[in-house]
Amino acid sequence: MLRIADRVIAPRLVVFDKDGTLIAFEAFWHAWLERNWALIEERVRLTPEAREGLAASLGLDLDSRDWHPLGPLTLAATQEVAVIIASQLYRYAGMDWLDALALVEETNRLAYESLPLDELVQPIGDVAGLLARLRAEGMALALVTADDRAPTEDTLRRLDLAECWDTIICGDDGLPQKPAPEAALEACRRTGVAPEEAIMVGDTIGDLQMARRAGYALGVGVTSGALDADALAPYADVVVGSIHDVEITDEEKDR
């Protein structure tokens, strides 16, 4: 049995998002963007107009380096961000479309490989401990992330979280991206759990809309990522500070 704020529920499956939910969002992804941008500019001359166009399309303020909380950098899948960047290189740098896509794929990979990942990739508290307690209660666990599989699996290995899951669904697995319900439904199919016996814990509107569209019992918004409670509340059944507000209890289930 779980207590989450004022709700008591007995799910058979708990589905988590990754970045901003289990893994600290800001340090890694901001460093990744800065490195990726620098690699692009080493290869392509960007005019001031091109820089402004790219930044605006991504939801990046070039002066403050802040990300718009409802913009693509915050909410889009890795592949979607790549397409946005490639489209700007096509528009402003005069690149052929396939060349632009290939360049972005290369800089994405190089940026990831060149970062001090052990410093930047950090769990939000004792993630492993919480997951172990949930498993001990007999709950299946799934990870559904918009990030690609290779960096996702690398991150999980670094944090000793790779063996915690009954299933992992990533942004490049060929399923429609959040907020479409397919990934949430696939997590249920793989674990043999009906959607009405599953809950979703995530830090974005897309996570919560996905859960609602899939017919999950509960969508739990956490403010440990890019969005605050006011932004999440219209889409969530309950909003809490972090995954550590998901507590095991002996209380009777809500009716």
Long-range contacts (C-beta under 8 A, 24 or more apart in sequence): 1-137, 1-248, 1-249, 1-250, 1-251, 1-252, 1-253, 2-199, 2-246, 2-247, 2-248, 2-249, 3-247, 3-248, 3-249, 3-251, 4-218, 4-220, 4-238, 4-240, 4-245, 4-246, 4-247, 5-238, 5-239, 5-240, 5-245, 6-238, 7-218, 7-237, 7-238, 7-254, 8-249, 8-251, 8-252, 8-253, 8-254, 9-199, 9-217, 9-218, 9-253, 9-254, 10-253, 11-139, 11-197, 11-198, 11-199, 11-217, 11-218, 12-138, 12-139, 12-140, 12-191, 12-193, 12-194, 12-197, 12-198, 13-139, 13-140, 13-141, 13-142, 13-166, 13-187, 13-188, 13-191, 13-193, 13-197, 13-198, 13-199, 14-134, 14-139, 14-140, 14-141, 14-142, 14-198, 14-199, 14-201, 14-246, 15-141, 15-142, 15-143, 15-144, 15-184, 15-187, 15-198, 15-199, 15-200, 15-201, 15-211, 15-216, 16-141, 16-142, 16-143, 16-144, 16-200, 16-201, 16-202, 16-243, 17-143, 17-144, 17-145, 17-200, 17-201, 17-202, 17-203, 17-204, 17-207, 18-143, 18-145, 18-147, 18-152, 18-155, 19-145, 19-147, 19-203, 19-225, 20-202, 20-203, 20-204, 20-222, 20-224, 20-225, 20-226, 21-124, 21-201, 21-202, 21-203, 21-207, 21-222, 21-224, 21-225, 21-243, 22-123, 22-124, 22-127, 22-143, 22-161, 22-243, 23-121, 23-122, 23-123, 23-124, 23-127, 23-155, 23-159, 24-121, 24-122, 24-123, 24-124, 24-224, 25-203, 25-224, 25-225, 25-226, 26-226, 27-120, 27-122, 28-115, 28-117, 28-120, 28-121, 29-73, 30-65, 30-67, 31-115, 31-120, 32-111, 32-112, 32-115, 33-58, 33-60, 33-73, 34-65, 35-111, 35-114, 35-115, 36-85, 36-107, 36-108, 36-111, 39-106, 39-107, 39-110, 39-111, 40-85, 40-89, 40-103, 40-104, 40-107, 43-103, 43-107, 44-89, 44-93, 44-95, 44-103, 45-93, 46-92, 46-93, 47-92, 49-92, 50-88, 50-92, 50-93, 53-88, 53-91, 53-92, 54-85, 54-88, 54-92, 57-84, 57-87, 57-88, 58-84, 58-85, 67-226, 69-226, 69-227, 69-228, 69-231, 70-205, 70-227, 70-231, 74-204, 74-226, 74-227, 75-204, 75-205, 75-206, 75-226, 76-146, 77-146, 77-147, 77-171, 77-177, 77-178, 78-108, 78-146, 78-147, 78-148, 78-151, 78-171, 78-172, 79-148, 79-171, 79-172, 79-177, 80-146, 80-177, 82-108, 112-151, 117-154, 117-155, 117-158, 118-158, 121-155, 121-158, 121-159, 123-159, 123-161, 124-224, 124-242, 124-243, 124-244, 125-242, 125-243, 125-244, 126-244, 127-159, 127-161, 127-243, 128-159, 128-160, 128-161, 128-164, 130-243, 130-244, 130-246, 131-161, 131-164, 132-164, 133-248, 134-246, 134-248, 135-164, 137-248, 140-166, 140-191, 140-193, 141-165, 141-166, 142-166, 142-167, 142-168, 142-169, 142-187, 142-190, 142-191, 143-167, 143-168, 143-169, 144-169, 144-178, 144-183, 144-184, 144-187, 144-200, 144-207, 144-210, 145-169, 145-170, 145-171, 146-171, 146-177, 146-178, 146-206, 147-171, 148-172, 149-173, 166-190, 166-191, 167-191, 177-206, 178-204, 178-206, 178-207, 178-209, 178-210, 179-205, 179-206, 179-207, 179-208, 179-209, 179-210, 179-213, 180-210, 180-213, 181-210, 181-213, 181-214, 181-215, 183-210, 184-210, 184-211, 184-213, 184-214, 184-216, 185-214, 188-214, 201-243, 201-246, 203-227, 203-232, 205-231, 205-232, 205-235, 208-232, 208-235, 208-236, 209-235, 220-246
